Amino acid sequence: MHSSALPGPSPARRRPIALLAVLALAAAVMLAFQTPARAAGWTPRTAPMTTPWTSQVPVDNPLPEYPRPQLTRPDWANLNGIWDFAVTAAGAGQPASFNEQIRVPFVAESALSGIQRQVSQNDKLWYKRTFTVPAGWNGRRVLLNFGASDWQTTVWVNGQQAGAAHSGGYDAFGYDITPYLTTGTNTVVVSVYDPTQTGGGAVGKQRNNNSVTPHSGGGIFYTAASGIWQTVWLEPVAPAHVSRLDLVPNLTDNTLRATVLADGANGQTVRVTVSTGGTVVGTATGAVGGQIAVPVPSPHVWSPEDPFLYDVRADLLSGSSTVDSVGSYAGMRTIAVAKVNNVLRPVLNGKFVFQTGTLDQGYWPDGIYTAPTDAALRSDLQAHKDLGFNMVRKHIKVEPQRWFYWADKLGLLVWQDMPAMDTRTPDAAARTQWEAEYHRIIDQHRSSPALIQWVDENEGWGQYDQARIANDVKAYDPSRLVDNMSGVNCCGAVDGGNGDVVDNHVYVGPGSTLPTATRAAVLGEYGGLGFRIPGHEWFPGGGFSYEDQPSQAALTDRFVGLIDSLRDNQMPAGLSASVYTEITDVENEVNGLLTYDRQVVKVDAARVKAANLALINASRNPPAPVTLPTGQYKSLRVTTPGYTNRYLRHFTGLANTEVVDANSSAVLKSDATWKIVPGLADGSCYSFESRNYPGEYLRHRDSRVYREAGSGALYNSDTTFCAHPGNGGVRLTALAYPDRYLRHINSEVWIATQGGNNPWDGNPGSFLADTTWSVDAPWAP
């Protein structure tokens, strides 16, 4: 058996050496309790791709870290490791024999489990192992905890069922197994039934339609994950003990609002203490189940740039005696929506900062739903930081609590999706189950400072009662923002019309998402740029993306162009957040900034980080808007070094650049002169009327730029350009294509996309200069 009697980890303390020492001690203690006979003969299967951590997973002691960082106790016993295993028909009872072995907590479909085969709605999974309760736990209750098990889980201890079956694949649950224990060896049996998309529960992107080994197809859905997939552990508690600790910061009065729930605690009180570095900053006492305001004077606020965490301790008191204590941590921050320069935006700690993040699906080629190690779990979040992102959208999956700990500690804003049901309309029973599980997930993670927004539904998958659900979630957790539907413009989705944000999906994008009078504008998905790395493909040749790139350099150029467009165009127009698809490849999706095996970063990390930081900085310190002199004649000069004597002119209807000087002909000078007028399609932008062909305007058509006459909505839009700051001039984007800039290349003038695949998008090194124009005195007044 695996047992530990150690100080509970205190993740809030900034003492990495001490924390590593605790984890090393935990590993050493648990190794001392290994049962070699249990692991003898067991081997993992061959993973389709190996991550840097695949070979680091211990056979009988995987994921040894304390699994619940925001409610810690000093004594616990990890039951991860080799369990006996069997599969029966879905309706069968406990099998007479368990003739296989599985490594918990890796799902049966994964290589790391040692099973690696498909599970269908016709199967039931069975797990079995023994354990001995440490003698030092005598006189205390013993809880059996599951981080998560997908989907319907039933537990027996020494032949007796421990409470009701648990339905749900993403929330933690547990049982008081004290009445069923015996002296010496105890046996626990677990059954799990997982119908995946054929049932009515939340499944996210799991589908059991294909083999668990690499294959073509699958699209945006992936291998199913059935059974126990998070840590299983034993925990001794006092008869009266804390069962939940909710921590909500309040910067209005500089308090931490704590609610302590407890079992068997009639007539008892609780004391909550906030400290940092061993120094108490505030303490308060109150009733079990009531909200307690703990003072935190002059709080050190939490933010992505400074993710400061306070230590928290909650004591359950009987009179003056402490009967139970738990450790935790908290971050002091606020999130809301507010008007900023008359635009509704999300504000963190009262200030707008653009949220730039990625779609993080949380899949692994070796463990599928379960990261091979805690270091691996952390690594995807660290990759976001290394690339300059300040936010992550956890896409229709809910990670273990240690993932949230790392987000809290590293400093990443989190949008948490509620995992979707199947795309069909759910029946009444499925709705009841889904909403109950959603509430339990909110309860489980409501104390995480990183988590700032709940995303209820996605692109209409299993959609129903959008407005009611958004109102319900907001009432259940008013401390966070709510997105009623991510991708309201996509795939038949129905917008509930409420919540804090309006959320579009635009591929490749970024497109234009505008705020409303009541909701901030966010881009819930965009990008999807793809590049395949030979030797790092899940199914070689089977990958797809929303826009393939010819090289890693091109991928970086295109990605940086999207970020620059957000900074120059979408953010000034009212966009407040964006989610790029995606941080890693997933099975046959090759849209990742990293490969699926996490072995290769596909982009130039330094350039991507610089682009993200420039975007974030511009949201905090927006440049002054560019204003052009309407009603006046001006000439537009090239700013590219070596070509600064060239001007934008028209010749036989085509826009080009040509050298113009005092000796140039009157016709050339006139052709290089334009009257700046309010935009024909949008008066906040501009149109450019020819000096010697009045009524004809600079206009793009099929990306080439002309001087043409015309009328109508399309013509007016094509002749309208929006102005943005440039280094030594102004940059002009097409109104209808805000990521396309007026650019000269080889003397021709086009609207071009940074990093795009067209010839006129090329020469990335000069793109910024080529799209910057100096507004000079007119050659022909």
ZAMARGU-4260 file (C-alpha; in steps of 0.2 Angstrom, whole numbers, plus 5000, padded with zeros to 4 digits):
<rodrens>
0) 5000/5000/5000 | 5005/5018/4998 | 5005/5029/5014 | 5012/5045/5019 | 5011/5055/5035
5) 5019/5072/5030 | 5016/5090/5032 | 5003/5095/5020 | 5010/5105/5005 | 5007/5124/5007
10) 5007/5129/4989 | 5005/5148/4993 | 5022/5150/5001 | 5036/5156/4990 | 5048/5143/4996
15) 5051/5131/4982 | 5065/5122/4990 | 5054/5118/5005 | 5040/5112/4993 | 5052/5101/4983
20) 5058/5094/5000 | 5041/5090/5004 | 5037/5082/4988 | 5054/5072/4988 | 5049/5066/5006
25) 5032/5061/4999 | 5039/5051/4985 | 5052/5042/4997 | 5038/5038/5010 | 5026/5031/4997
30) 5040/5021/4989 | 5043/5013/5005 | 5025/5006/5005 | 5025/4999/4987 | 5020/4982/4985
35) 5032/4974/4972 | 5021/4959/4969 | 5007/4971/4963 | 5018/4979/4950 | 5028/4963/4945
40) 5025/4959/4926 | 5015/4975/4923 | 5022/4986/4909 | 5015/5001/4900 | 5010/5000/4882
45) 5019/5009/4868 | 5013/5027/4867 | 5010/5034/4849 | 5021/5048/4854 | 5032/5051/4869
50) 5032/5067/4878 | 5047/5072/4888 | 5039/5065/4904 | 5033/5048/4897 | 5048/5038/4903
55) 5047/5048/4920 | 5031/5040/4926 | 5034/5028/4941 | 5026/5011/4939 | 5018/5010/4956
60) 5019/5028/4962 | 5012/5040/4948 | 5007/5058/4952 | 5013/5058/4970 | 5009/5076/4974
65) 4996/5081/4986 | 4981/5083/4974 | 4971/5096/4983 | 4981/5112/4985 | 4967/5123/4992
70) 4962/5112/5006 | 4977/5103/5013 | 4979/5091/5028 | 4996/5084/5035 | 4991/5065/5033
75) 4985/5056/5018 | 4989/5040/5008 | 4990/5040/4989 | 4982/5025/4981 | 4988/5029/4963
80) 4998/5014/4956 | 4994/4997/4950 | 4977/4990/4952 | 4969/4974/4947 | 4957/4977/4932
85) 4943/4968/4922 | 4930/4973/4909 | 4913/4966/4909 | 4897/4969/4900 | 4889/4985/4905
90) 4875/4977/4915 | 4886/4964/4923 | 4890/4962/4942 | 4907/4961/4949 | 4918/4948/4940
95) 4924/4933/4949 | 4942/4937/4943 | 4952/4952/4938 | 4964/4945/4926 | 4973/4962/4920
100) 4982/4976/4929 | 4980/4995/4926 | 4990/5009/4932 | 4979/5022/4940 | 4975/5036/4937
105) 4978/5034/4918 | 4962/5029/4908 | 4960/5013/4900 | 4962/5020/4882 | 4979/5027/4886
110) 4996/5019/4884 | 5002/5024/4902 | 4988/5014/4909 | 4995/4998/4902 | 4978/4993/4894
115) 4977/5005/4878 | 4961/4998/4871 | 4944/5005/4866 | 4929/5006/4879 | 4911/5007/4872
120) 4894/5010/4880 | 4893/4991/4881 | 4907/4989/4893 | 4910/4992/4912 | 4927/4994/4919
125) 4932/4986/4936 | 4946/4991/4947 | 4952/4982/4963 | 4966/4984/4976 | 4970/4982/4994
130) 4976/4994/5007 | 4980/4995/5026 | 4975/5010/5036 | 4990/5016/5046 | 4990/5014/5065
135) 4992/5032/5068 | 4975/5036/5060 | 4966/5027/5074 | 4951/5036/5081 | 4949/5047/5065
140) 4937/5045/5051 | 4944/5039/5034 | 4939/5047/5018 | 4941/5039/5001 | 4943/5053/4988
145) 4943/5053/4969 | 4950/5068/4959 | 4938/5063/4945 | 4932/5047/4936 | 4923/5047/4920
150) 4908/5043/4921 | 4897/5034/4933 | 4907/5027/4947 | 4902/5015/4961 | 4913/5010/4976
155) 4913/4995/4987 | 4924/4993/5002 | 4926/4975/5009 | 4911/4971/4999 | 4899/4985/5005
160) 4894/4999/4994 | 4901/5015/5000 | 4887/5028/4997 | 4878/5031/4981 | 4885/5030/4964
165) 4893/5046/4957 | 4889/5052/4940 | 4900/5065/4932 | 4917/5065/4924 | 4925/5081/4929
170) 4921/5084/4948 | 4929/5077/4963 | 4920/5066/4975 | 4923/5055/4990 | 4916/5044/5003
175) 4917/5041/5022 | 4922/5023/5022 | 4925/5021/5041 | 4910/5010/5044 | 4917/4997/5031
180) 4935/4996/5037 | 4943/4981/5046 | 4959/4979/5055 | 4973/4974/5043 | 4970/4972/5024
185) 4955/4981/5016 | 4949/4979/4999 | 4942/4992/4988 | 4932/4988/4972 | 4927/5002/4959
190) 4916/5000/4944 | 4915/5013/4931 | 4902/5014/4917 | 4906/5027/4903 | 4895/5028/4888
195) 4904/5043/4881 | 4894/5052/4868 | 4881/5039/4867 | 4875/5044/4885 | 4868/5060/4891
200) 4883/5067/4901 | 4896/5080/4899 | 4909/5073/4887 | 4918/5088/4880 | 4928/5082/4864
205) 4928/5064/4868 | 4922/5052/4855 | 4924/5033/4855 | 4921/5031/4837 | 4938/5026/4832
210) 4953/5015/4838 | 4963/5022/4852 | 4979/5021/4841 | 4983/5034/4828 | 4971/5034/4813
215) 4965/5046/4800 | 4950/5057/4803 | 4943/5062/4819 | 4943/5080/4815 | 4941/5091/4830
220) 4935/5076/4841 | 4947/5065/4850 | 4950/5048/4859 | 4938/5045/4873 | 4944/5044/4891
225) 4935/5031/4902 | 4937/5027/4920 | 4948/5034/4934 | 4958/5049/4927 | 4963/5059/4943
230) 4972/5054/4959 | 4963/5042/4971 | 4968/5045/4990 | 4964/5041/5008 | 4963/5055/5021
235) 4960/5054/5040 | 4949/5067/5047 | 4942/5071/5064 | 4924/5067/5067 | 4921/5085/5065
240) 4930/5092/5050 | 4931/5105/5037 | 4923/5099/5021 | 4925/5114/5010 | 4934/5131/5010
245) 4928/5145/4999 | 4939/5161/4997 | 4933/5176/4988 | 4943/5192/4988 | 4935/5209/4990
250) 4946/5224/4986 | 4932/5236/4990 | 4935/5234/5009 | 4951/5224/5008 | 4945/5208/5015
255) 4945/5190/5010 | 4928/5183/5011 | 4929/5165/5018 | 4915/5152/5019 | 4920/5136/5029
260) 4909/5121/5027 | 4911/5107/5039 | 4904/5089/5043 | 4899/5084/5061 | 4902/5102/5067
265) 4886/5107/5076 | 4888/5122/5088 | 4906/5124/5083 | 4915/5139/5075 | 4929/5143/5063
270) 4944/5154/5063 | 4952/5159/5047 | 4970/5166/5046 | 4978/5175/5032 | 4997/5176/5032
275) 5012/5179/5021 | 5030/5173/5024 | 5024/5167/5041 | 5018/5184/5047 | 4999/5185/5050
280) 4991/5199/5041 | 4973/5196/5047 | 4962/5184/5056 | 4943/5182/5059 | 4931/5170/5068
285) 4913/5166/5063 | 4900/5152/5061 | 4902/5137/5051 | 4893/5140/5034 | 4893/5159/5036
290) 4904/5171/5027 | 4918/5178/5037 | 4927/5194/5032 | 4946/5192/5035 | 4955/5209/5035
295) 4969/5210/5022 | 4976/5227/5025 | 4985/5236/5010 | 4983/5220/5000 | 4996/5214/4988
300) 4985/5211/4973 | 4986/5196/4961 | 4989/5198/4943 | 4997/5189/4928 | 5013/5200/4930
305) 5013/5198/4949 | 5004/5182/4955 | 5006/5185/4973 | 4997/5172/4984 | 4993/5173/5003
310) 4994/5158/5014 | 4977/5154/5022 | 4973/5142/5037 | 4955/5138/5043 | 4953/5130/5060
315) 4937/5122/5066 | 4935/5126/5085 | 4926/5118/5099 | 4926/5131/5112 | 4944/5136/5112
320) 4951/5119/5106 | 4955/5116/5088 | 4948/5100/5081 | 4953/5102/5063 | 4964/5113/5053
325) 4966/5114/5034 | 4979/5124/5024 | 4975/5134/5008 | 4980/5150/4998 | 4972/5165/4991
330) 4975/5179/4978 | 4968/5196/4980 | 4960/5202/4964 | 4944/5208/4956 | 4937/5205/4939
335) 4922/5215/4932 | 4916/5224/4916 | 4916/5242/4916 | 4917/5257/4904 | 4934/5262/4898
340) 4935/5277/4887 | 4917/5274/4884 | 4920/5256/4878 | 4913/5241/4889 | 4928/5230/4894
345) 4933/5217/4907 | 4944/5225/4920 | 4956/5216/4931 | 4959/5225/4948 | 4949/5240/4941
350) 4960/5242/4925 | 4958/5235/4907 | 4972/5224/4901 | 4969/5215/4885 | 4968/5196/4888
355) 4978/5186/4875 | 4977/5168/4877 | 4976/5151/4868 | 4964/5137/4867 | 4970/5123/4879
360) 4962/5106/4876 | 4972/5096/4889 | 4975/5081/4879 | 4991/5070/4880 | 4997/5057/4867
365) 5003/5045/4882 | 4990/5049/4895 | 4975/5056/4885 | 4966/5065/4898 | 4979/5063/4912
370) 4996/5072/4911 | 5010/5060/4914 | 5018/5070/4928 | 5014/5086/4938 | 5029/5094/4929
375) 5020/5090/4912 | 5004/5097/4919 | 5013/5113/4923 | 5023/5114/4907 | 5008/5119/4896
380) 5004/5133/4907 | 5023/5138/4907 | 5023/5138/4888 | 5009/5151/4888 | 5020/5162/4899
385) 5036/5159/4889 | 5026/5164/4873 | 5019/5180/4882 | 5001/5175/4884 | 4992/5181/4900
390) 4977/5170/4898 | 4971/5152/4894 | 4954/5145/4889 | 4952/5128/4896 | 4942/5121/4882
395) 4927/5109/4887 | 4938/5100/4899 | 4941/5103/4918 | 4958/5099/4924 | 4964/5092/4941
400) 4965/5105/4955 | 4984/5105/4953 | 4982/5113/4936 | 4973/5127/4944 | 4987/5129/4957
405) 5000/5131/4943 | 4989/5144/4934 | 4987/5153/4951 | 5005/5152/4955 | 5012/5156/4937
410) 5000/5170/4934 | 4988/5165/4920 | 4970/5171/4918 | 4958/5156/4916 | 4942/5155/4906
415) 4935/5138/4911 | 4923/5130/4899 | 4909/5118/4906 | 4912/5102/4896 | 4899/5100/4883
420) 4886/5086/4881 | 4885/5078/4864 | 4880/5090/4850 | 4862/5084/4850 | 4849/5093/4860
425) 4849/5085/4878 | 4834/5077/4886 | 4827/5082/4903 | 4838/5070/4913 | 4854/5075/4904
430) 4850/5093/4908 | 4848/5090/4926 | 4864/5080/4927 | 4874/5093/4917 | 4868/5108/4928
435) 4871/5098/4944 | 4889/5094/4938 | 4892/5112/4933 | 4887/5118/4950 | 4899/5105/4958
440) 4913/5111/4947 | 4910/5129/4951 | 4911/5124/4970 | 4927/5115/4967 | 4936/5129/4959
445) 4928/5145/4966 | 4943/5149/4976 | 4956/5150/4962 | 4961/5168/4959 | 4967/5164/4941
450) 4949/5158/4936 | 4940/5174/4930 | 4927/5168/4918 | 4915/5153/4916 | 4910/5148/4898
455) 4893/5139/4898 | 4891/5133/4881 | 4901/5132/4865 | 4896/5134/4847 | 4878/5127/4851
460) 4884/5110/4856 | 4870/5102/4866 | 4863/5120/4868 | 4847/5124/4878 | 4841/5138/4890
465) 4856/5149/4886 | 4850/5164/4895 | 4843/5155/4910 | 4860/5145/4912 | 4870/5161/4911
470) 4859/5170/4924 | 4860/5154/4935 | 4879/5153/4934 | 4881/5172/4938 | 4870/5170/4953
475) 4879/5155/4959 | 4896/5163/4957 | 4894/5182/4956 | 4913/5185/4958 | 4917/5180/4940
480) 4912/5184/4922 | 4900/5173/4913 | 4900/5169/4894 | 4883/5162/4889 | 4890/5155/4872
485) 4907/5155/4865 | 4905/5156/4846 | 4888/5164/4845 | 4891/5167/4827 | 4895/5149/4823
490) 4887/5133/4819 | 4869/5136/4823 | 4873/5143/4840 | 4859/5153/4848 | 4865/5168/4859
495) 4856/5170/4875 | 4859/5188/4874 | 4865/5190/4892 | 4881/5187/4902 | 4896/5198/4902
500) 4904/5196/4885 | 4899/5193/4867 | 4910/5180/4860 | 4913/5176/4841 | 4924/5163/4833
505) 4933/5168/4817 | 4945/5157/4807 | 4958/5162/4803 | 4952/5180/4808 | 4954/5190/4818
510) 4938/5197/4811 | 4928/5211/4820 | 4919/5207/4836 | 4911/5223/4843 | 4905/5226/4861
515) 4887/5230/4865 | 4879/5242/4878 | 4879/5227/4890 | 4893/5215/4885 | 4912/5217/4882
520) 4918/5210/4865 | 4929/5194/4865 | 4936/5183/4851 | 4933/5166/4859 | 4943/5157/4845
525) 4953/5162/4830 | 4969/5157/4821 | 4971/5138/4818 | 4988/5141/4808 | 4995/5124/4804
530) 5012/5116/4801 | 5017/5098/4802 | 5034/5093/4810 | 5040/5077/4803 | 5043/5064/4817
535) 5031/5073/4828 | 5014/5069/4820 | 5001/5058/4829 | 4996/5051/4812 | 5009/5055/4799
540) 5001/5064/4785 | 4984/5065/4793 | 4985/5082/4801 | 4974/5097/4797 | 4973/5115/4801
545) 4963/5130/4796 | 4977/5137/4786 | 4993/5127/4782 | 5010/5136/4783 | 5024/5132/4771
550) 5038/5134/4785 | 5040/5137/4803 | 5046/5155/4798 | 5030/5158/4789 | 5020/5151/4804
555) 5029/5164/4815 | 5026/5178/4802 | 5008/5174/4800 | 5005/5172/4819 | 5014/5189/4823
560) 5003/5197/4809 | 4987/5191/4818 | 4993/5198/4835 | 4999/5214/4827 | 4981/5216/4819
565) 4973/5214/4836 | 4984/5227/4843 | 4982/5239/4828 | 4964/5236/4823 | 4952/5225/4833
570) 4957/5231/4851 | 4955/5250/4846 | 4938/5245/4839 | 4932/5238/4855 | 4939/5220/4856
575) 4945/5215/4874 | 4951/5197/4873 | 4957/5184/4860 | 4959/5165/4861 | 4971/5158/4848
580) 4968/5140/4842 | 4979/5132/4850 | 4993/5129/4862 | 4998/5111/4856 | 4993/5100/4842
585) 4980/5087/4847 | 4979/5071/4838 | 4975/5075/4820 | 4974/5094/4823 | 4991/5102/4819
590) 4986/5120/4824 | 4997/5120/4839 | 5011/5132/4843 | 5019/5116/4850 | 5018/5099/4844
595) 5007/5086/4852 | 5021/5077/4860 | 5027/5094/4867 | 5045/5091/4860 | 5045/5105/4848
600) 5040/5124/4849 | 5035/5128/4831 | 5036/5146/4832 | 5050/5159/4836 | 5046/5161/4854
605) 5055/5177/4856 | 5045/5185/4842 | 5029/5178/4848 | 5032/5184/4866 | 5037/5202/4860
610) 5021/5203/4849 | 5010/5197/4864 | 5018/5209/4876 | 5016/5224/4864 | 4998/5220/4863
615) 4996/5219/4882 | 5006/5235/4884 | 4996/5244/4870 | 4980/5240/4880 | 4987/5248/4896
620) 4995/5263/4886 | 4985/5265/4870 | 4993/5276/4857 | 4985/5292/4852 | 4972/5290/4838
625) 4978/5294/4821 | 4969/5309/4813 | 4971/5313/4795 | 4967/5331/4788 | 4951/5328/4779
630) 4946/5340/4765 | 4965/5343/4761 | 4976/5337/4747 | 4991/5326/4752 | 5004/5314/4745
635) 5008/5297/4753 | 5027/5294/4753 | 5035/5277/4755 | 5045/5275/4772 | 5054/5259/4767
640) 5073/5263/4769 | 5080/5265/4751 | 5064/5269/4743 | 5059/5285/4753 | 5058/5296/4737
645) 5044/5286/4730 | 5025/5291/4732 | 5009/5282/4729 | 5002/5286/4712 | 4990/5280/4700
650) 4994/5276/4682 | 4981/5269/4669 | 4970/5265/4684 | 4982/5255/4694 | 4990/5261/4710
655) 5009/5260/4710 | 5024/5269/4718 | 5036/5280/4708 | 5050/5292/4712 | 5043/5310/4712
660) 5053/5325/4714 | 5053/5344/4709 | 5058/5339/4691 | 5044/5327/4689 | 5030/5331/4676
665) 5014/5339/4681 | 5004/5324/4677 | 5015/5313/4688 | 5014/5326/4702 | 4995/5326/4700
670) 4994/5307/4700 | 5003/5307/4716 | 4991/5318/4725 | 4975/5313/4734 | 4961/5322/4743
675) 4958/5315/4760 | 4939/5314/4764 | 4929/5305/4777 | 4927/5286/4773 | 4913/5283/4761
680) 4908/5268/4771 | 4913/5274/4788 | 4916/5292/4793 | 4928/5287/4806 | 4940/5281/4793
685) 4946/5288/4777 | 4944/5288/4758 | 4957/5295/4745 | 4950/5304/4730 | 4961/5307/4715
690) 4967/5325/4712 | 4965/5324/4693 | 4951/5312/4692 | 4938/5319/4704 | 4925/5306/4709
695) 4937/5292/4708 | 4945/5284/4723 | 4959/5273/4729 | 4950/5256/4729 | 4955/5238/4732
700) 4948/5224/4722 | 4955/5206/4723 | 4968/5213/4734 | 4976/5224/4720 | 4973/5243/4723
705) 4966/5254/4709 | 4960/5271/4706 | 4941/5268/4701 | 4924/5276/4700 | 4909/5267/4707
710) 4895/5267/4719 | 4886/5256/4731 | 4890/5248/4747 | 4904/5236/4741 | 4912/5250/4732
715) 4911/5262/4747 | 4918/5248/4758 | 4932/5245/4746 | 4937/5263/4746 | 4937/5265/4765
720) 4954/5263/4774 | 4956/5265/4793 | 4972/5274/4800 | 4984/5267/4813 | 5000/5273/4821
725) 5016/5268/4811 | 5034/5271/4814 | 5037/5287/4805 | 5020/5288/4797 | 5003/5280/4796
730) 4997/5262/4792 | 4981/5260/4783 | 4970/5244/4784 | 4955/5240/4773 | 4938/5243/4782
735) 4931/5226/4777 | 4948/5216/4780 | 4956/5224/4795 | 4971/5212/4795 | 4976/5218/4777
740) 4987/5234/4776 | 4989/5245/4761 | 5006/5240/4755 | 5019/5243/4741 | 5029/5228/4735
745) 5039/5228/4718 | 5032/5245/4715 | 5014/5238/4715 | 5001/5242/4728 | 4991/5229/4737
750) 4981/5226/4753 | 4992/5213/4761 | 4992/5202/4776 | 5007/5200/4787 | 5013/5182/4785
755) 5000/5178/4772 | 5003/5165/4758 | 5001/5177/4743 | 5016/5184/4734 | 5011/5202/4739
760) 5011/5196/4757 | 5030/5191/4756 | 5046/5199/4761 | 5042/5199/4779 | 5057/5208/4785
765) 5051/5224/4776 | 5032/5222/4779 | 5031/5235/4793 | 5040/5248/4783 | 5031/5244/4767
770) 5014/5247/4775 | 5019/5263/4783 | 5016/5279/4774 | 5021/5297/4777 | 5007/5309/4774
775) 5017/5324/4765 | 5013/5340/4757 | 5004/5338/4741 | 5014/5338/4725 | 4999/5346/4716
780) 4991/5358/4728
</rodrens>
